[in-house]
Amino acid sequence: MRNLSHILLILLIVPLSCHKTVAPRADTTDILFVNTSLNQPQIDVYANGVLQYPQLTFPDSTGYLSIDAPINRLTLANGADTLISSPAAFNPGARYSIFLWDTSATALHLSAVSDSFPTPHAGYALLRFLNFSPSVESVDLYSVTSGQDLFTGRYFDQTDAFAASFVSFPAGVYNLELRSPGTIISIATLDGLTLVAGKAYTLFARGRVGVVGDRTLGIGVIQHN
């Protein structure tokens, strides 16, 4: 098998709230994988050498996979080609989202964030915004519906505790834009997104400016619960 990239995946866990959804079993870890790669048409996901999800395509996600703990190694492959084989350290009884991304055809990368959901007020949903489009070094997420920025200056592959935190917004239907930072210039749109009260969502910039088809710059949506 052809090894293209090796990275060490170590996570710093930052609690977001003492009020959380029901955790996975103490002997498992729940991981949701998202394919934001511009160059890999499909990715096979392995943990500890066992296939967990075959042929994950762009820009889809797996939903949470309950994987026996401890997870010592993650391997991502495209058929017979190994893209990444990485030592890993995850907390048992926890949830994570892992974004698969690249900036070239020869190197796939992983970025992991902890998924811990504070309890929103009645009538509110939880939202966070991440940037996995290599075309935009920094980007704002603007709500046309409410006439305000929801998130500003989100850098490419920014996965620190600040970016990974969920924020409460009123439930409802939103029309959204990606905007160049600090401007009114719209570079991508998403209309008719419904945020359901009590649910948690990750929105993420994906794709590339100037690309035709499904990999054009856009906004991806993950509902976590």
N, C-alpha and C positions, 0 to 999 in steps of 0.2 A: 504494500500500500504506500502511496506517495504522501509524505508528510510535508505540508506547506507552511504550517505555523504552529508554534507551541507557546502557550501562555500559562501563567500561574494564576488561578482564580481564587483569591482570598477576599472575604467580605467583612467589612466593618458594619455591625448591626447597630442601628440607632433606633430605639423605640420611638414610635410616633404618638402613641396614646396608650393609656392603661385600659381603654375600652376597645376590645378587638373582636373580630368575628371568631367563630369556633375554629381552633387551630387543628392542623392535621394530627394524626396519631403521633405519639411520642417516638415511635420507631420508624417513622417515615418523614420525608421532606417533600413538600408540594412545589413543583417548579413549572412555570408557564414559559414556553419558548416562543419567540417572535422572529420571523425571518424578514429582516429589512435589507438583506444582501441585494446589491444591484447586479451581481455577476453569477450567483449560484441559482440555477433554476429550481433546484430542490435539494433539501438537506435531510439526511437521516440522523436522528438523535439517539445517542447511546449514553447510558450511565453505568459505570462499573462493567463495561463490556456487553451489556444487555441492551438490545434495541428497544427503545421506549416509544419512538414515533417515526414512521417512515415518510419520506418524501414531503417534507414541510415546504410549501411553496410561498413565494413572495405575494402579498405582504401578510400572510396568514399567521395565526398563532395556534398553539396546541391545546389551549385550555390547560388547567392544572393537571399535571401528571404526578400521581402519588408514588414516590420512589423510595424503596427501602433504604433506611439509613444504616451506616454512614455512607455518603456518596464520596468516593475517593478520586474518581476520574470521570470527566466528561469527554466524549468523543463525538465529533461531527464529521459526517462523511457524505460524499456524493457517489453512491454506488461503491465501487472498489477503491475510490480515492479518499484518503483521510485528509480532511481539511484542517482539523484541530484535534489534538489529543492532549488534554490539559489536566494536571492535578487540580483537585477541587476541595473546598472545605465549606460545608453548609451546616447550619444548625438543625438538628432533628426537631420535628414538631413546628417548623416554620414554613413560610411561603416566600417564594421569590419569582420575579420575572427576569428572564434572560433574553437580551436582544442580540441577534446575530447580524453583524454588519461588516461592510468592507468599503474600501476606497479604490481597490484595484482587483484584478482577476486572480491575483496570486496570494492574497492574504485575507483570511476570514478572522474576525475578532468577536469576542464575547463581552457584553457589559451587563452586569447583574445589579438589580435593586431589590431591596427587601420590601415585601408587600404586607404592610400592617395598616389596618383600616380603623381610624378613629370613628366614633359614633356621631353621625351628623345630627343636627337639629331636625325636627319634623319638617317635612317639605323641602329638604335639601338633599343634594347628591354630592358625592366626593369626586374630585377631579385632580389630575396632575397632568403635566405636559412635558414631554421629552423630545429631543431633536436627534434623529438618526438619518438626516439627509446631509450627505457630504457637500451638497451644493450650497448650503446656507450655513455659514460659520455661526451666525446668531440670528434668531427669529423671534417675533412676537406672535402670540395667539390672541386675536381680536374677535369679540362678539358683536356682529352686526345687529343682533337682536336687542341687546342691552346697551349698545353704543359705548363699550368700554373694553380696554385690554384686560384679558383674563390672566395672561402670563407675559412677561416681557424679558427680552434679552436671554432667551434660552440658547446656550451654546451647544454645538455639535458634540454628542456623546457626553453631555453633562449629567452625571448620575450621582452627584453628592447627596447628602441627606436633605439639603434644601430642595433640590430638584425632585427627589424621590418622595417628598411629602405630599399628602393629599390635602386639598383645600375644599371647603364647603361652598357650593353655589346653589342658588334656587333651582329646584327641579323644573323642567319644562323643555320646550323645543327651541333649539339654537341654530342660527346660521353663523358660521365661523369663517374667518380668514386667517391665513398666514400672511404676516406683513413684515416687510423689511424693518429692522429695529428703529423705533422712534419716528416712523413715517406713516403715511396713509397709503403706501404702495402695497397693493394686494398681489401676492405671488401664487396663492392657491386658495381654494375655497372648499367648504363642506357645508351643505345645506340640509336642514331638517334633522339634525341630531337630537334625539330625545334622551334627556337625562332623567332617570326615574328616581324618585325619592328613596333614600336609603341605600342606593347602589353606588359602587365605586368604579371609576373609569380611568384608564390611561389613554390620553390622546398623544400621538407622536407624529412628527414630520418624517416623511419617508419619500424615497424616490429622488429624482434628479431634475433640475431645470434643463429644458431643452430636449429631454428624452420623450419620444412618442410612444404611446401605449400604456400598459399598466404600471410601468416604472417611472412615469412622469411625477413631478413633485406633487404631493398630496398630504392629506391628514388621515392617519390610521386610527382606529378605535378598538380598544379592548374593554370589555365589561368583566369585572373580576368576581362579582358575586350575584 
